[in-house]
Amino acid sequence: MFDAKQILIKYWGHTHFRPMQEEIIQSALGGKDTLALLPTGGGKSICFQIPSLMQDGICIVISPLISLMKDQVQHLKSKGIKSIAITSGLSKDEVDVALANCIYGNYKFLYLSPERLQNKMVQERIRQMNVNLITVDEAHCISEWGYDFRPSYLHIAEIRDVIPNTPILALTATATSDIVVDIQEKLLFQEKHLLQSSFIRENLSYVVINVEDKKTKLLKILNHFKSSAIVYVGNRKETKETAEFLRNNNISSDYYHGGLDMEVRNKKQEKWTQNQIRVMVATNAFGMGIDKANVRVVVHLTTPTSLEAYFQEAGRAGRDEKLAYAILLTNKSDVIDLNRFILSQFPSVKEVRNCYQKIADYFHIAVDTAEGESFEFDITNFCERYNLSTYKTYNILKYLEKEEFIKLTDSMHSPSKLHFIVNNSELYSFQVANVYYDSFIKLLLRSYSGLFENYIIINELTLSKRANISAEKVVLLLEKLQQLEILKYVPRTNTPKLIFIKNRAEASTLQISEEVLVKRKQLKKDKMESVIAFTENTFICRTQQLLEYFGEDSNYKCGKCDVCVERKKLDLSDLTFEKIKETIKGLLIEKELTSTEIIGEIKDIKEEKILKVLQWLSDSEKIKLTENKYSWSP
C-alpha cells in the first residue's frame, strides 16, 4: 500500500502537501472524528481522498451541490479512481444499480446529497458496504445560525447508527468559533477535535473602493488586470446586463446564475475554465468547487450579505499562490439595498401559509398525501397563475425548505440513460425470436459499453443518425423494449423539481415559529452589520479584520490591502505608528484637544510623525475635528 506522499505524487503530481493537509490525513487514518478548517483553495478534497485510497473500502462523501459532486466524480474517474454520485436526477433503479456497485464493484468514493442519506433503502445498502470514512463537505451548512444553513444536514448524524465505528471528517472553509462548536455537536463527535489552517491568504490583497459609478470603475479594473476574472453581482438580471456591458466595451465575458439550464451552465463554466471567456459575471451560484489557478481578480459589484460568503468568493482568486486581488466596490446606497434585501427575505407567517396552500392547489395535492413525491415546477408559471411576486415567492419556498416541508431543486440537466435488465444469453434469445429489434439492439451494443452493468448515458440523436431513422423512432423503439422488459430507459429532463419532504398539511395548521423567524432575521442583520463594518473600515488591516471575525487571534498585517497600502505611505515603522496612534487615542478619549496640545503631550516623537498619524486618523474617520479640536470617534 502506498503512503500518503506516494499517492499525492501518483494521482495529483504534487511533491508537497499544503499546510495542515498531512495532519488532517493522519487524523482520518487514525479513526478520529475531525473537523478541518481550510481556507478556500486550501485543498480540502485531498484530505479525504488520500486517506480513503490508503485503506480498503469506500469513502462516503456528503455534499450539498450536484454540480460539485459531478465535478469531483469526473475528476476522480479521469485519474482511474472508481467513483459514483447519486443525485436527485437518478431514478430508483439507477440508484439501486449504483449502490450495488458500491457494495460489490470495488468503488472508492460514493457521493451523496444529505437528503439521499435519509432514505432507509440507501442506509440499508450502506450497512452492507465496507465504509472507511464519512466525509461531510461544506460542514458549516449544519449550523442553523450559519450563513448557508441546510436543514437536511441536521440528519447526517443518523448514519452513525448504521455504521457506528466509521470516523467522520467534516470540512469547511468558513466557520466562526461558535459554528465550529455547533458542527461537532450536531455530528455527534466522540470527542472534539479541530484542525485549523490559518485564514490568512498571504498572496491575496483585499481592496474596498467607495465609488458611485461602479461599472466605469469595473471597466478600469478589468482593463488593468488583463487576466481571468470573476465579477459577483446581486441578482440574475444583473449578470446578463453586466456581461453585455463588458462585451460592449470589448471585454470577453459571459454570465452565470442558478436559473440557467444545467447543460448551459456547464458549457459556460467550461469555456471560462479553458480561457475561452476571460470574465464570468455571476451570482453566488458560481464558484463552489472551481479550482482555476489563474484568476487574478475577483470583483464584487454588489456588497455581499455576509463576510462568510465574501471570504469564500474572494478566495477564488490566486489559487496559484501568486499575487491576486479581491476588490469590493461599494457606496452608501448599498446599505439601503442590504436592509431592503434582508427584509424581503423574511415573509410573514400569513404569507408563508398562503403560498403553501397555493402550491397544494397548483399540483392538486390532497391533505396527508405526497410525502417523498416530486413535481416538475416552473416558478414563473406558478407566480403568473396566482399573481405573486417571483422574488418573494422564491424566499418563501426557501423558508419552507429550511423548515423541511419541501425541497426545491435548481434547473438540472439529466441526460438520457439506458440499462439492460436481462443478461447476455437472455438478450440473444430475445433477438433470435424478435428479428424486428435485432439490428437496433446490435446498434446499442456497438455504440455503448457497460449496458449490462450500469445505467449508461446515451444520445438519441446520435443513435438516429447511425440507424438512419428519426430520433422519434429511436425513442419509440426504446420505450417498446422497456415495455417488453428488456431494458430500462430514462429520458432526459431539464426541469426544476419541487419535492414534498412531508405529507401535505392543512395550511392553517402549518407549524411555523414566529420566534424562529425573528431570530433568523436578527442573525441576518448581524451578519449584514459585519459586512458594513468591513466596508467602512479604513483603520484595521483587511485580513486582520477577517481573522478577528472568524475567531483567529492574530496581530498579522498583510501589507497588501488598501488599508495597509495607505498606512505604508506614512513612512513610519509599525512600532512607531502604533505607539503614536494608541497615545492619541488615549488622550482624545479623555478630552478634546488641538493638534498643538496633542503634540505637546507626546514628548519623545518628532512633530512631523505625529501630524502624519493625525492626518491618517482623520482620513480614516477615527478622529473628527470640531472648532480646531480633535475628538475620538468610537
Phi and psi in degrees as a GROMACS rama.xvg file:
@    title "Ramachandran Plot"
@    xaxis  label "Phi"
@    yaxis  label "Psi"
@TYPE xy
-68.5208  151.073  PHE-2
-86.0145  177.306  ASP-3
-60.0539  -43.6289  ALA-4
-65.4884  -39.6233  LYS-5
-64.9846  -38.9708  GLN-6
-68.2993  -38.8953  ILE-7
-58.8753  -43.5892  LEU-8
-70.1974  -45.4264  ILE-9
-62.6839  -47.1335  LYS-10
-97.8635  -29.3445  TYR-11
-112.509  -13.5824  TRP-12
73.8189  12.0258  GLY-13
-97.043  146.813  HIS-14
-101.968  -12.0922  THR-15
-135.591  145.074  HIS-16
-80.4677  152.909  PHE-17
-78.6824  165.806  ARG-18
-52.3047  133.105  PRO-19
77.0959  -13.5549  MET-20
-59.8315  -46.4505  GLN-21
-64.8048  -40.1418  GLU-22
-63.3092  -40.4862  GLU-23
-66.3688  -42.6839  ILE-24
-59.5269  -46.4952  ILE-25
-65.5097  -35.0494  GLN-26
-65.0857  -43.8562  SER-27
-64.0191  -41.5896  ALA-28
-64.9055  -29.2892  LEU-29
-80.2947  0.537135  GLY-30
78.6213  17.2949  GLY-31
-89.7345  139.085  LYS-32
-64.9655  130.384  ASP-33
-138.907  134.536  THR-34
-106.143  121.266  LEU-35
-113.765  124.376  ALA-36
-108.051  112.345  LEU-37
-126.814  138.771  LEU-38
-65.039  160.544  PRO-39
-52.4494  128.868  THR-40
88.2832  5.9047  GLY-41
-84.2318  -1.56169  GLY-42
81.9918  51.9547  GLY-43
-67.8608  -38.0583  LYS-44
-62.0307  -36.3087  SER-45
-60.8483  -29.742  ILE-46
-65.4858  -26.4323  CYS-47
-106.007  -26.3007  PHE-48
-70.0819  -42.1984  GLN-49
-67.6261  -49.458  ILE-50
-61.2063  -32.3589  PRO-51
-68.6653  -40.7727  SER-52
-66.9803  -21.9903  LEU-53
-82.938  -7.84312  MET-54
-124.93  160.072  GLN-55
-68.5902  152.089  ASP-56
100.193  -172.385  GLY-57
-118.726  149.313  ILE-58
-104.033  128.49  CYS-59
-94.2975  123.86  ILE-60
-112.783  118.769  VAL-61
-99.9462  119.838  ILE-62
-136.712  146.821  SER-63
-85.4562  -15.4428  PRO-64
-117.406  127.163  LEU-65
-60.7576  -44.8909  ILE-66
-61.5512  -38.6192  SER-67
-66.4656  -41.7896  LEU-68
-61.6421  -47.3892  MET-69
-62.4936  -40.9076  LYS-70
-61.3129  -45.2792  ASP-71
-68.7788  -38.9396  GLN-72
-63.5955  -44.9548  VAL-73
-60.5753  -41.5408  GLN-74
-63.9637  -43.5893  HIS-75
-66.9776  -42.1119  LEU-76
-61.4566  -36.3056  LYS-77
-64.1722  -20.2133  SER-78
-96.1836  5.13111  LYS-79
80.3598  18.8623  GLY-80
-101.331  120.451  ILE-81
-70.6458  118.06  LYS-82
-143.078  156.15  SER-83
-150.416  147.461  ILE-84
-120.701  130.826  ALA-85
-103.605  107.175  ILE-86
-113.223  173.979  THR-87
-68.6524  -10.9898  SER-88
-81.6005  -4.63267  GLY-89
-92.2606  144.85  LEU-90
-78.0122  171.137  SER-91
-60.7896  -40.9817  LYS-92
-64.6873  -41.7082  ASP-93
-62.5109  -41.0731  GLU-94
-61.8524  -42.6355  VAL-95
-61.394  -44.6847  ASP-96
-64.4853  -44.0114  VAL-97
-61.5355  -43.8179  ALA-98
-67.2557  -36.8016  LEU-99
-62.3622  -40.0498  ALA-100
-63.5358  -33.7808  ASN-101
-71.2871  -27.0557  CYS-102
-81.3398  -43.4856  ILE-103
-114.348  -10.0566  TYR-104
-101.438  13.5943  GLY-105
61.8126  35.2448  ASN-106
-79.4217  149.458  TYR-107
-103.577  -24.9283  LYS-108
-139.031  130.228  PHE-109
-119.507  115.044  LEU-110
-95.7193  129.844  TYR-111
-134.645  148.887  LEU-112
-80.8208  155.982  SER-113
-62.0918  -27.8324  PRO-114
-65.5428  -43.217  GLU-115
-61.4064  -34.9819  ARG-116
-64.2972  -23.3078  LEU-117
-77.7391  -16.1151  GLN-118
-68.5199  128.145  ASN-119
-63.8409  -37.0285  LYS-120
-64.661  -41.1978  MET-121
-64.0067  -42.938  VAL-122
-61.9171  -39.9568  GLN-123
-64.9377  -39.3227  GLU-124
-69.594  -35.3051  ARG-125
-62.8665  -35.6712  ILE-126
-58.1251  -28.6619  ARG-127
-86.5534  -8.67664  GLN-128
-86.9566  157.228  MET-129
-94.0132  87.8727  ASN-130
-91.456  120.821  VAL-131
-94.7188  -17.1875  ASN-132
-161.973  140.507  LEU-133
-108.663  120.295  ILE-134
-109.087  128.337  THR-135
-109.865  103.711  VAL-136
-84.4282  152.669  ASP-137
52.5291  50.58  GLU-138
-63.7367  -19.3204  ALA-139
-62.3253  -18.727  HIS-140
-64.4926  -11.7735  CYS-141
-81.9976  -16.8208  ILE-142
-90.9134  122.383  SER-143
-61.4353  -23.2619  GLU-144
-105.073  14.3232  TRP-145
-85.4553  177.788  GLY-146
-84.2916  -10.8216  TYR-147
-138.88  49.1236  ASP-148
-62.6853  133.317  PHE-149
-128.648  113.374  ARG-150
-55.0691  -33.6246  PRO-151
-59.7322  -24.9964  SER-152
-65.6543  -25.5399  TYR-153
-65.1203  -18.3852  LEU-154
-95.372  -2.4148  HIS-155
-58.9052  -39.01  ILE-156
-61.2915  -16.4929  ALA-157
-60.4483  -25.7127  GLU-158
-64.2797  -19.3158  ILE-159
-67.9695  -25.0544  ARG-160
-74.1691  -26.0834  ASP-161
-82.8623  -46.795  VAL-162
-128.896  77.8257  ILE-163
-66.9588  -21.678  PRO-164
-99.6293  10.8521  ASN-165
-96.5935  127.201  THR-166
-71.0495  155.464  PRO-167
-109.026  132.75  ILE-168
-114.361  111.272  LEU-169
-99.9413  134.276  ALA-170
-127.47  138.986  LEU-171
-158.498  158.201  THR-172
-104.683  -11.3875  ALA-173
-140.344  110.345  THR-174
-157.051  126.85  ALA-175
-76.7222  169.699  THR-176
-60.5584  -37.8275  SER-177
-69.9984  -32.8225  ASP-178
-74.0448  -30.4114  ILE-179
-57.4351  -44.7553  VAL-180
-66.0838  -44.9136  VAL-181
-60.0174  -43.1509  ASP-182
-58.7443  -47.6725  ILE-183
-67.3752  -35.8389  GLN-184
-69.5137  -43.9641  GLU-185
-68.4364  -28.1197  LYS-186
-91.4426  5.37199  LEU-187
56.6214  47.3625  LEU-188
-57.5837  137.175  PHE-189
-63.6825  -38.6415  GLN-190
-149.109  147.71  GLU-191
-65.0955  133.628  LYS-192
-152.536  104.413  HIS-193
-113.342  129.07  LEU-194
-118.53  118.901  LEU-195
-129.705  124.843  GLN-196
-85.0168  152.331  SER-197
-61.9112  146.97  SER-198
-77.4713  -0.529049  PHE-199
-68.6517  127.135  ILE-200
-110.759  95.4183  ARG-201
-62.4062  -27.3216  GLU-202
-92.7254  2.07254  ASN-203
-106.997  126.522  LEU-204
-102.647  117.238  SER-205
-89.1687  128.202  TYR-206
-132.268  129.8  VAL-207
-114.106  126.08  VAL-208
-121.389  121.216  ILE-209
-88.1743  114.066  ASN-210
-150.099  139.698  VAL-211
-78.5361  -47.5336  GLU-212
-91.5615  85.5262  ASP-213
-66.7907  -39.2376  LYS-214
-67.9931  -37.5447  LYS-215
-64.816  -40.7402  THR-216
-65.0605  -39.9129  LYS-217
-58.2176  -43.6295  LEU-218
-58.0182  -45.6014  LEU-219
-61.3508  -41.7117  LYS-220
-63.526  -48.4132  ILE-221
-72.2887  -24.5859  LEU-222
-78.0374  -22.9427  ASN-223
-80.3784  -46.9711  HIS-224
-95.3591  91.0924  PHE-225
-86.1316  60.701  LYS-226
-140.093  -178.167  SER-227
-63.2178  138.313  SER-228
-147.229  157.734  ALA-229
-122.446  135.889  ILE-230
-119.381  116.698  VAL-231
-94.3364  131.953  TYR-232
-125.749  174.255  VAL-233
-86.2229  -21.7075  GLY-234
-150.618  171.362  ASN-235
-64.407  -39.8334  ARG-236
-60.4899  -41.8902  LYS-237
-65.4353  -29.5359  GLU-238
-60.9057  -48.2159  THR-239
-67.7554  -44.8164  LYS-240
-62.8575  -43.0292  GLU-241
-69.557  -39.8646  THR-242
-62.2779  -41.4335  ALA-243
-63.958  -41.8954  GLU-244
-58.4833  -44.0577  PHE-245
-67.092  -43.1394  LEU-246
-62.5643  -38.7501  ARG-247
-65.37  -17.3322  ASN-248
-109.878  28.3693  ASN-249
63.9607  32.2149  ASN-250
-114.324  121.912  ILE-251
-63.234  119.201  SER-252
-154.132  161.856  SER-253
-147.139  172.985  ASP-254
-124.291  158.538  TYR-255
-151.674  132.453  TYR-256
-155.536  168.024  HIS-257
-68.6294  -13.4586  GLY-258
-84.2895  -8.20773  GLY-259
-77.9036  151.059  LEU-260
-55.863  140.802  ASP-261
-57.2067  -39.3411  MET-262
-63.7034  -40.4301  GLU-263
-64.5289  -44.9437  VAL-264
-59.3499  -44.9312  ARG-265
-60.8551  -40.8053  ASN-266
-65.9277  -42.3663  LYS-267
-62.9345  -46.2002  LYS-268
-62.9025  -40.5519  GLN-269
-63.3896  -42.7324  GLU-270
-62.5309  -41.3083  LYS-271
-67.2841  -43.749  TRP-272
-61.1339  -36.8521  THR-273
-89.5646  13.7606  GLN-274
64.2718  21.5933  ASN-275
-80.1993  -20.9033  GLN-276
-125.477  134.398  ILE-277
-84.5724  -42.959  ARG-278
-119.786  129.102  VAL-279
-107.096  120.351  MET-280
-97.0324  124.506  VAL-281
-150.039  160.592  ALA-282
-84.0029  -178.035  THR-283
-69.8994  0.792001  ASN-284
-70.4479  -14.8104  ALA-285
-101.461  133.254  PHE-286
127.322  -33.4045  GLY-287
-64.7253  125.073  MET-288
90.2433  -7.01898  GLY-289
-79.6432  133.3  ILE-290
-129.112  62.2511  ASP-291
-93.0826  121.432  LYS-292
-74.8276  -32.5474  ALA-293
-99.1424  27.0567  ASN-294
-78.5152  110.852  VAL-295
-89.2577  -22.8815  ARG-296
-147.927  136.653  VAL-297
-117.625  121.754  VAL-298
-111.138  129.991  VAL-299
-99.3246  109.311  HIS-300
-82.0797  -22.9761  LEU-301
-118.672  135.269  THR-302
-63.975  125.913  THR-303
-68.7082  163.205  PRO-304
-90.089  -7.9457  THR-305
-153.139  153.68  SER-306
-71.3587  -26.8213  LEU-307
-61.1638  -48.5104  GLU-308
-63.29  -42.9217  ALA-309
-61.4901  -46.6478  TYR-310
-61.1205  -42.0351  PHE-311
-68.365  -43.491  GLN-312
-70.2146  -43.3817  GLU-313
-62.3536  -32.7069  ALA-314
-69.3766  -3.37051  GLY-315
-80.9142  -3.73818  ARG-316
-90.9762  145.268  ALA-317
70.5252  34.9799  GLY-318
-65.6308  -19.3363  ARG-319
-83.6718  4.78154  ASP-320
68.8454  13.5785  GLU-321
-91.9997  163.446  LYS-322
-56.6833  130.839  LEU-323
-142.995  167.02  ALA-324
-128.305  137.312  TYR-325
-114.198  108.166  ALA-326
-112.638  123.78  ILE-327
-109.786  118.225  LEU-328
-95.6169  126.316  LEU-329
-142.689  163.236  THR-330
-157.276  177.607  ASN-331
-64.2072  -29.6095  LYS-332
-68.388  -19.4414  SER-333
-62.0175  -35.9255  ASP-334
-63.3823  -41.6964  VAL-335
-63.4284  -44.9129  ILE-336
-63.1015  -40.2512  ASP-337
-63.4239  -44.2442  LEU-338
-61.1886  -43.3312  ASN-339
-63.5575  -40.0782  ARG-340
-63.2203  -44.5964  PHE-341
-60.8934  -45.5871  ILE-342
-61.5937  -39.8318  LEU-343
-70.3255  -19.9904  SER-344
-78.7065  -12.1267  GLN-345
-122.031  91.572  PHE-346
-71.9639  165.376  PRO-347
-78.1989  162.928  SER-348
-59.1006  -39.6413  VAL-349
-61.8023  -43.5687  LYS-350
-63.9273  -39.279  GLU-351
-63.6748  -47.8926  VAL-352
-64.6418  -39.0536  ARG-353
-63.3678  -44.5056  ASN-354
-65.1871  -42.077  CYS-355
-59.7363  -42.444  TYR-356
-62.9064  -41.5276  GLN-357
-66.674  -33.7978  LYS-358
-62.6473  -44.5928  ILE-359
-62.1121  -40.535  ALA-360
-66.3304  -42.1324  ASP-361
-59.1273  -41.0572  TYR-362
-99.696  2.61542  PHE-363
55.7898  53.044  HIS-364
-100.913  126.934  ILE-365
-81.42  156.76  ALA-366
-60.3299  143.32  VAL-367
65.6322  28.2815  ASP-368
-133.744  172.478  THR-369
86.384  3.7685  ALA-370
-57.4984  127.53  GLU-371
82.3408  -7.04053  GLY-372
-81.2948  146.804  GLU-373
-118.697  147.965  SER-374
-132.813  135.468  PHE-375
-65.4842  128.864  GLU-376
-130.938  118.409  PHE-377
-106.514  101.641  ASP-378
-62.7142  -33.4907  ILE-379
-64.7426  -46.5571  THR-380
-62.9031  -41.5345  ASN-381
-60.0569  -46.4404  PHE-382
-69.2474  -35.7908  CYS-383
-65.8299  -40.635  GLU-384
-62.5138  -39.2571  ARG-385
-106.534  9.22305  TYR-386
55.6855  51.9269  ASN-387
-110.978  154.677  LEU-388
-72.9145  126.475  SER-389
-62.2629  -43.7037  THR-390
-64.1084  -46.8065  TYR-391
-65.8227  -39.8114  LYS-392
-61.9845  -42.2442  THR-393
-58.6326  -43.3636  TYR-394
-67.8974  -32.9021  ASN-395
-65.6735  -43.5536  ILE-396
-61.1794  -39.6783  LEU-397
-67.4488  -33.596  LYS-398
-66.3606  -46.8591  TYR-399
-60.0593  -31.2144  LEU-400
-69.0508  -43.4445  GLU-401
-61.3974  -33.9421  LYS-402
-86.248  4.48974  GLU-403
62.4851  37.7697  GLU-404
-90.0991  -41.0917  PHE-405
-136.878  171.504  ILE-406
-134.815  127.798  LYS-407
-110.767  119.752  LEU-408
-94.6635  153.683  THR-409
-72.6622  166.275  ASP-410
-56.9266  128.587  SER-411
-139.667  124.932  MET-412
-85.1301  121.089  HIS-413
-119.648  110.951  SER-414
-69.2666  163.725  PRO-415
-65.9082  144.979  SER-416
-138.046  158.864  LYS-417
-144.871  144.578  LEU-418
-152.721  122.649  HIS-419
-73.7949  130.162  PHE-420
-103.816  4.37544  ILE-421
-110.287  160.645  VAL-422
-86.9145  -179.026  ASN-423
-58.2042  -47.5572  ASN-424
-68.9716  -37.2919  SER-425
-65.6938  -38.6271  GLU-426
-66.4484  -41.2784  LEU-427
-61.6264  -43.1252  TYR-428
-61.8421  -39.3614  SER-429
-64.7466  -40.8401  PHE-430
-64.3491  -39.236  GLN-431
-65.5598  -40.1568  VAL-432
-81.3281  -17.4989  ALA-433
-132.75  76.1206  ASN-434
-59.4756  -29.2731  VAL-435
-56.2621  -36.3684  TYR-436
-93.8172  -6.56268  TYR-437
-58.0486  -52.0072  ASP-438
-64.935  -34.9669  SER-439
-69.801  -41.5843  PHE-440
-62.9244  -41.2046  ILE-441
-62.1318  -37.6365  LYS-442
-61.9622  -43.5159  LEU-443
-60.3235  -45.0332  LEU-444
-67.2552  -34.1439  LEU-445
-72.8647  -33.5879  ARG-446
-81.7922  -30.1445  SER-447
-137.673  139.845  TYR-448
-104.008  158.45  SER-449
82.085  11.9324  GLY-450
-66.3758  -23.7432  LEU-451
-83.4164  -24.8152  PHE-452
-91.9568  -31.6401  GLU-453
-154.566  169.897  ASN-454
-74.1889  128.539  TYR-455
-116.289  135.393  ILE-456
-68.2699  131.786  ILE-457
-125.391  167.438  ILE-458
-129.663  112.217  ASN-459
-62.1092  -35.6983  GLU-460
-65.3529  -43.0642  LEU-461
-61.4269  -43.8303  THR-462
-63.4312  -38.2274  LEU-463
-65.3689  -37.9416  SER-464
-67.6526  -41.47  LYS-465
-69.0954  -33.9926  ARG-466
-90.4299  -8.39849  ALA-467
59.721  42.4572  ASN-468
-133.596  170.534  ILE-469
-74.1847  157.512  SER-470
-63.5797  -33.4658  ALA-471
-62.5543  -38.9905  GLU-472
-67.0424  -37.9164  LYS-473
-58.5899  -46.4375  VAL-474
-61.7281  -43.2057  VAL-475
-60.9753  -42.3109  LEU-476
-63.651  -43.1091  LEU-477
-65.0489  -42.3197  LEU-478
-64.7469  -37.8625  GLU-479
-66.9577  -42.5315  LYS-480
-65.3844  -29.271  LEU-481
-70.2294  -42.2327  GLN-482
-60.7762  -34.639  GLN-483
-81.4304  4.12865  LEU-484
60.6541  39.1947  GLU-485
-96.5644  -34.6479  ILE-486
-148.49  169.574  LEU-487
-114.641  130.681  LYS-488
-123.052  124.682  TYR-489
-115.164  105.991  VAL-490
-66.7323  158.579  PRO-491
-68.8886  150.938  ARG-492
-136.627  155.97  THR-493
-135.628  12.378  ASN-494
-102.741  140.463  THR-495
-64.1418  156.129  PRO-496
-126.301  146.426  LYS-497
-112.531  122.504  LEU-498
-112.344  129.968  ILE-499
-84.1898  111.74  PHE-500
-74.7206  -35.6506  ILE-501
-120.151  161.766  LYS-502
-55.7046  146.261  ASN-503
-62.2868  131.234  ARG-504
-104.914  167.888  ALA-505
-66.6179  127.663  GLU-506
-56.9337  -37.334  ALA-507
-67.5864  -22.6768  SER-508
-105.178  8.15771  THR-509
-58.4563  126.372  LEU-510
-77.095  100.019  GLN-511
-125.372  126.749  ILE-512
-94.2833  114.087  SER-513
-61.3702  -36.4109  GLU-514
-62.9228  -43.0877  GLU-515
-66.1449  -40.9506  VAL-516
-58.3131  -44.7508  LEU-517
-64.6748  -41.6896  VAL-518
-65.7177  -41.899  LYS-519
-66.2477  -38.0945  ARG-520
-63.3719  -42.2482  LYS-521
-64.8969  -38.8655  GLN-522
-60.532  -45.1984  LEU-523
-60.6803  -40.5048  LYS-524
-64.2126  -41.9619  LYS-525
-60.8566  -42.52  ASP-526
-66.5536  -38.0221  LYS-527
-62.7603  -42.702  MET-528
-62.0363  -35.5398  GLU-529
-65.1415  -38.7075  SER-530
-66.2473  -44.9906  VAL-531
-61.9941  -41.3161  ILE-532
-61.658  -36.6998  ALA-533
-65.2601  -44.3713  PHE-534
-71.237  -31.6154  THR-535
-86.1031  -12.7404  GLU-536
-66.3767  128.169  ASN-537
-128.854  21.3875  THR-538
-123.388  -39.989  PHE-539
-109.124  140.142  ILE-540
-48.085  132.756  CYS-541
-58.0368  -45.6813  ARG-542
-61.0594  -42.5707  THR-543
-61.4941  -38.4672  GLN-544
-64.4276  -41.7938  GLN-545
-66.9446  -40.4816  LEU-546
-60.0591  -43.276  LEU-547
-63.4463  -40.41  GLU-548
-61.6772  -39.2576  TYR-549
-89.2138  11.443  PHE-550
78.504  19.2977  GLY-551
-97.5989  116.829  GLU-552
-80.7484  111.207  ASP-553
-158.434  143.835  SER-554
-98.7279  15.1966  ASN-555
-58.7162  134.943  TYR-556
-122.532  125.736  LYS-557
-71.3018  -31.9766  CYS-558
76.6644  0.758151  GLY-559
-119.949  -22.983  LYS-560
-72.234  170.247  CYS-561
-61.9796  -34.1042  ASP-562
-67.1743  -46.417  VAL-563
-65.5285  -38.6664  CYS-564
-63.2136  -44.5873  VAL-565
-63.3858  -38.794  GLU-566
-63.6842  -37.882  ARG-567
-64.6039  -28.1158  LYS-568
-62.9299  -17.9227  LYS-569
-71.6916  -17.8924  LEU-570
58.1585  44.7965  ASP-571
-124.121  147.741  LEU-572
-69.2575  156.245  SER-573
-57.1705  -40.2428  ASP-574
-63.4732  -46.8569  LEU-575
-66.1833  -44.7283  THR-576
-58.7693  -49.038  PHE-577
-63.0675  -39.2235  GLU-578
-62.9168  -46.53  LYS-579
-65.5591  -45.8903  ILE-580
-59.5617  -47.9695  LYS-581
-66.3396  -35.3835  GLU-582
-66.0321  -45.5828  THR-583
-60.7496  -43.6848  ILE-584
-58.8138  -46.4018  LYS-585
-61.2954  -39.1685  GLY-586
-68.1256  -45.8284  LEU-587
-78.1867  -21.0858  LEU-588
-67.9703  -33.2822  ILE-589
-73.0686  -46.2985  GLU-590
-164.258  164.34  LYS-591
-76.3482  141.003  GLU-592
-140.13  151.883  LEU-593
-79.8995  166.979  THR-594
-62.4671  -37.0732  SER-595
-63.559  -41.3961  THR-596
-66.4797  -38.561  GLU-597
-64.4287  -46.0659  ILE-598
-60.7765  -38.4828  ILE-599
-65.5091  -28.5621  GLY-600
-79.694  -24.4911  GLU-601
-101.546  97.1901  ILE-602
-78.8261  -37.0701  LYS-603
-99.5066  13.6546  ASP-604
-128.069  141.594  ILE-605
-62.8289  145.938  LYS-606
-57.4633  -41.1012  GLU-607
-63.1543  -33.1187  GLU-608
-71.4405  -39.93  LYS-609
-64.4264  -41.5848  ILE-610
-64.3101  -37.0911  LEU-611
-61.6138  -44.7122  LYS-612
-68.7987  -38.8302  VAL-613
-58.9705  -44.219  LEU-614
-64.4362  -41.5421  GLN-615
-64.108  -43.3499  TRP-616
-64.9163  -34.8272  LEU-617
-68.8779  -44.8062  SER-618
-62.7154  -32.8358  ASP-619
-85.4905  0.68936  SER-620
61.9265  28.9973  GLU-621
-88.678  -22.0588  LYS-622
-128.532  155.071  ILE-623
-130.103  150.583  LYS-624
-109.204  122.146  LEU-625
-132.088  115.744  THR-626
51.3519  52.0709  GLU-627
69.4457  8.02214  ASN-628
-119.633  135.229  LYS-629
-90.2355  145.952  TYR-630
-136.978  154.55  SER-631
-82.566  133.655  TRP-632
-98.3653  110.209  SER-633
